[in-house]
C-alpha cells in the first residue's frame, strides 16, 4: 500500500548532531530533475555507488533544503543555506546518511514499488494455468545400424 502524504508544505527533518533542515516535499519532479542534473548525469560510467549517492544527495539537497538549524561557520556563527553550504553539509557522513535514510529513501522506495509486478487478482499465482507444452515421452529413437 502506498501512503500518500497530501500535505504540500515544507517540514522539518532532524538529521542528528543538532542539525535540522526544513525541506520541501519530495516530488516526482524533484527526483527527475535531480537524476538529470549534470552533477549526477555526467558522472563517469565507472563511478562508485557511494560517489553517485553523494552527488545525488547534494543535488536533491540544493533543491529541497530551504532552512536549517544547527549549521554554522568555523567560528560557530549561524549560516544561511546556500548551494555550497548544502554540499559541505552532505560531506559530513552522519548528516548525509540521515538525509539519505529519512528523506531520499522514501522517494526511492516509491520508485521501486512502481516497478514491481502487480499481484494476481487472487493474491497468488498458484491457480494459473500451465501453458507450457509437456515434453514428448515416446520420442522415436534413431535407427540402429
Long-range contacts (C-beta under 8 A, 24 or more apart in sequence): 2-110, 2-113, 10-66, 10-67, 13-99, 13-102, 13-103, 14-98, 14-102, 15-94, 15-95, 15-98, 15-99, 15-102, 16-94, 16-95, 16-98, 17-70, 17-92, 17-94, 17-95, 18-69, 18-70, 19-68, 19-69, 19-70, 19-71, 19-89, 19-95, 20-68, 20-69, 20-70, 21-61, 21-65, 21-67, 21-68, 21-69, 21-81, 21-99, 22-65, 22-66, 22-67, 22-68, 23-64, 23-65, 23-66, 23-103, 24-63, 24-64, 24-66, 26-60, 26-64, 26-103, 26-104, 26-106, 26-107, 30-60, 30-63, 30-64, 30-107, 31-60, 31-107, 31-111, 33-63, 34-59, 34-60, 34-63, 53-100, 54-90, 54-91, 54-96, 56-104, 57-90, 57-96, 57-99, 57-100, 57-104, 58-86, 58-87, 58-90, 60-103, 60-104, 61-86, 61-87, 61-89, 61-90, 61-99, 62-86, 62-87, 64-103
